[in-house]
């Protein structure tokens, strides 16, 4: 279990990158009318399909205009990845029936959706070093530690770096299935980071240390990041960090409830780039 004295004590052995996934979150509306050939259920399904189709179209347009990878083949792969994307509905924002003067009974649904690019096409893009460093490429976050192996009692450092400005949540899950939020924390509330800058955890106003201690086993550091403010999860102040009260399986979905706020703070942006990545950790006494 995680022990907290003056500092927070943890144990880690960095093994390898667990996964990394890039996607884009947007809002879209879908419409459908019953006519003579649809039931109410079929009409609702058609409206949802329309909303998903529009989400892909909106994000494909966003990616084409906002991400300008210099390598032509990489840009082609990126466009292809989003053209063949799938859609996951994060939240149904609004829905309901209405009367249309010419079409009769119609249904409207507004959704917040995650547009997930084709995995194979995106894998080719993400492997390029140009993409990990280029601010005009899709959001990409790197996370690593100061050493590959740690023994009982050693202190470690975690580092994160993004290719463009981003908001982030850094989660730690230990071998005892305890889940804490390293960033933001009670003494380091700002979760906005500049691109191209290496950030160290713990540092600055942090009031915890990462120190190897039992229990030992497989552990994870997970980073959720977005170009817009992240959705909220339930946390409880543990002193130096937050204990996560939201179910571990729900953290990703809750975090994806990003706030699509325009640069002026008044007009919603069309989409927000999202990144989830992590490392598999193992702990040991020797």
Phi, psi and omega in degrees: 000164180276131180251138177237120172247241171286330179242175174261128182253130181222167178229134184214147168222110183290128180253295184194169175293128182282312181189168172205129180225139178243143179204181179222137183249135182212174173241144179209161180239144178233147183227151173198149179239151186293311185063211180256353188245007182232143171275173178297320180296316179297324178294317178297319179294321179294321178295320178295318178298322178296318179296319179294318179298317180293328177296316178296316180298317181296316181290321178301319178294319179298312182298318180298321183274328186265336181246112183242076178293133186293326180285122185300316182295321178294318178297321178296317178296322181295314178297319179296321181299320181276334176293334180249034184281164171247162184236132173245125180281118178278319184201139170271107186283317180213150174197151179167163179268151176209163180262129174254135185302324183256335186257347180086221182287124181229161183230139179233138175223135176244130185232154163259124189230146172259118178266115187255115183293158178305126188298315183294316180294321182288331179298320178295322180291313187292340181283345182283131178296329179301321182290323182289339182251341188275119179292346178271357177271169177302152182306130181220128182243134175253140177225135180204172178239169187286338176221169178270334182227145179225142177255166180306127178097345180283148176260146182235164176235141175248142180232142174229149180208135178244158180277352178204167179303141185205158169260143184218152169234127180248119184248142176236127178241117184270180184294340178267012180067019172281135183240123178233157178256115180282320178221137347293162180225176185304335183248001180217078188282333183292123180244023177256130185232146178279149178285149177078005182248137178271124178251138184254139177231124355277155175193178176057238183276359180301142179237048175211157173241153175257108185232135183294127176200162179298161001281156181255154180151201181279133182221167185220145165247129182235132178245125172251130183218153180206159175277357174236161179305141185279158174290160185271149170233167180272125180226162179226134182296122177254006183115281180263338181224178175255132169279133182275122180265339175294140177306138183304321181294341183259353184300314181298315181294318180295320180294329180288356175282053186296154180264107183280089183248131179289167182299329180280348182084001183240334183246130182292141176279162184285333184198163177225129178286142183228144179221135172231125180212161180197173176234144174275132182240148173230143181246152180204154181282333182232000000 
